[in-house]
Amino acid sequence: MSVLRNQLLPWIKVLACQALVLVAVLFLSRWITPGTLPVLLGQGAAAAGLGFLLRMPRIWLVVQFLLPVAVVYGDAVPAWAYLVAFVLCALVYWNSASEQVPLYLTNRRTWQALADLVAASGAKSVVDLGSGMGGVVTFLARAQPGVEVSGLETAPLVVAASKLRIALSRLPNARIVYRSLWEAELGNYDVVYCFLSPVPMARLFEKARHEMRPGTLFVSNSFTVPGRAADRILDVDDGRRTQLHIYTL
């Protein structure tokens, strides 16, 4: 239930912000013309501002800003734009259908909590399984210069974007590898981090249990290992009440 709540909560906030701003627009309709492009942009900006006050992630602020224009002017979008959008989505969510793992992005407060955990553990190597846009990798590599940080990802466009991010960051201890997490040798790392979904957790932990060395850490963002209680749960002070489930091998 908590996972479902976390996934629905951003959409509830989006609809609440848009509804509040729409009420304000209708109240001011004697002075402005609702539905015009400037008003829609202003409505989106106001909703994004409310989202910022609610500490919503940046991607949801973009959704807030564009939603009114998308709803009103959706018919004006040329047909080829939908094909382009489909191709881009396929390149971003390449493995979501086959492995049932959506693209979850770790927020900044969780980056810091993870960096503190890595520092306290004395780890020298960390891997992010399904590293997305490389936020975890770049943050950890910058925060812990003596730690080798790797990210594994298989979505083509996401890999390209994260590799560019690493290159621009000029962090010699960070790297992104185009590789499935099932092909990774987890025994090479002191800390294995993942933010996946409930579906692969049992199989992934079994793989970790066979490959990882005694005393190393398996850390899962939000999703637990079925039938196995975490050795420690780290609560993150963020808007979505993130929990890091820590298993010592």
Rosetta blueprint (number, residue, H / E / L):
1 M L
2 S H
3 V H
4 L H
5 R H
6 N H
7 Q H
8 L H
9 L H
10 P H
11 W H
12 I H
13 K H
14 V H
15 L H
16 A H
17 C H
18 Q H
19 A H
20 L H
21 V H
22 L H
23 V H
24 A H
25 V H
26 L H
27 F H
28 L L
29 S L
30 R L
31 W L
32 I L
33 T L
34 P L
35 G L
36 T L
37 L H
38 P H
39 V H
40 L H
41 L H
42 G H
43 Q H
44 G H
45 A H
46 A H
47 A H
48 A H
49 G H
50 L H
51 G H
52 F H
53 L H
54 L L
55 R L
56 M L
57 P L
58 R H
59 I H
60 W H
61 L H
62 V H
63 V H
64 Q H
65 F H
66 L H
67 L H
68 P H
69 V H
70 A H
71 V H
72 V H
73 Y L
74 G H
75 D H
76 A H
77 V L
78 P L
79 A H
80 W H
81 A H
82 Y H
83 L H
84 V H
85 A H
86 F H
87 V H
88 L H
89 C H
90 A H
91 L H
92 V H
93 Y L
94 W L
95 N L
96 S H
97 A H
98 S H
99 E H
100 Q L
101 V L
102 P L
103 L L
104 Y L
105 L L
106 T L
107 N L
108 R H
109 R H
110 T H
111 W H
112 Q H
113 A H
114 L H
115 A H
116 D H
117 L H
118 V H
119 A H
120 A H
121 S H
122 G L
123 A L
124 K L
125 S E
126 V E
127 V E
128 D E
129 L E
130 G L
131 S L
132 G L
133 M L
134 G L
135 G H
136 V H
137 V H
138 T H
139 F H
140 L H
141 A H
142 R H
143 A H
144 Q L
145 P L
146 G L
147 V L
148 E E
149 V E
150 S E
151 G E
152 L E
153 E E
154 T L
155 A L
156 P H
157 L H
158 V H
159 V H
160 A H
161 A H
162 S H
163 K H
164 L H
165 R H
166 I H
167 A H
168 L H
169 S H
170 R L
171 L L
172 P L
173 N L
174 A E
175 R E
176 I E
177 V E
178 Y E
179 R L
180 S L
181 L H
182 W H
183 E H
184 A L
185 E L
186 L H
187 G H
188 N H
189 Y L
190 D L
191 V E
192 V E
193 Y E
194 C E
195 F L
196 L L
197 S L
198 P L
199 V L
200 P L
201 M H
202 A H
203 R H
204 L H
205 F H
206 E H
207 K H
208 A H
209 R H
210 H H
211 E H
212 M L
213 R L
214 P L
215 G L
216 T L
217 L E
218 F E
219 V E
220 S E
221 N E
222 S L
223 F L
224 T L
225 V L
226 P L
227 G L
228 R L
229 A L
230 A L
231 D L
232 R E
233 I E
234 L E
235 D E
236 V L
237 D L
238 D L
239 G L
240 R L
241 R L
242 T L
243 Q E
244 L E
245 H E
246 I E
247 Y E
248 T E
249 L L
